[in-house]
Amino acid sequence: MDERERRRRKRKIQVYTMRFLTALAAVGILTLLILAGVGIVRLIRGRARETMAVSDEDMEVLNGLKEQMKGKEFTLILDAGHGGNDVGTGSPDYYEKDINMDIVKEMKEMLEYCGVEVALTRDGDETVTLDERSSFANDSEGDRFVSIHCNYCEEDASVAGLECYYWADSMIGESYAREIVSAVEGSGQIAVRGIKTEDFHVLRETKIPAVLVETGYISNKEDRENLYDAEYQKTLSVYLVKGIIEGYLHSVQDMPSE
Ligand SMILES: [Zn+2]
């Protein structure tokens, strides 16, 4: 082999090596792009699923409510009980104020999906007095006021189930509480104790029809495990939203026109 032939071969090898490396780099970049694309899609999908991740059955309920809300207006004042310095009942691993807030956030998103305007008395972990809550409702354009709480029974750990309270003199409040409880009961997945009257500040001082939902008893093992569970909170929220929307729409329907 002469010198020229050797040089030619060397150049050829260099050219092939360069081509190979370029192809390898291209494949590498392409793979990275595909992985990044898949990652972004997963992230977006994950977010959507995280926020409104309800079962198909629950989604059907919400879509039915959305349909009923078409062309209607409804503003709800939604009150997450306690907050800030006032932790409510429960224990430091999950205070009542935080459970209430988690449920309220689920409900807000579902209500807005259905076309309900929602105003919250607190948006985060803030201390809000009872006076501030009722004043907020009275200064608002709200149609209904719903307060979310968890109960506790020191004497008897077997006491369990959701209760809905209304102001004894309010007929609209009573029928509203009844509708909410029957919607929750209709889910077949949530233990219900029924409707009750109580002299709660937010029921007494709020001018618009108001109810207070004690979602369950933290003092009861089963209720506590349920209330601590994000999936249960979602299902509970779906059926509270159902009662809140249908109860309102029925009361407006039944009202004599002026
Ligand atoms: Zn409470």
Boltz pocket constraint, residues with backbone or C-beta under 6 A from the ligand:
constraints:
  - pocket:
      binder: B
      contacts: [[A, 81], [A, 82], [A, 88], [A, 89], [A, 96], [A, 148], [A, 149], [A, 150]]
      max_distance: 6.0
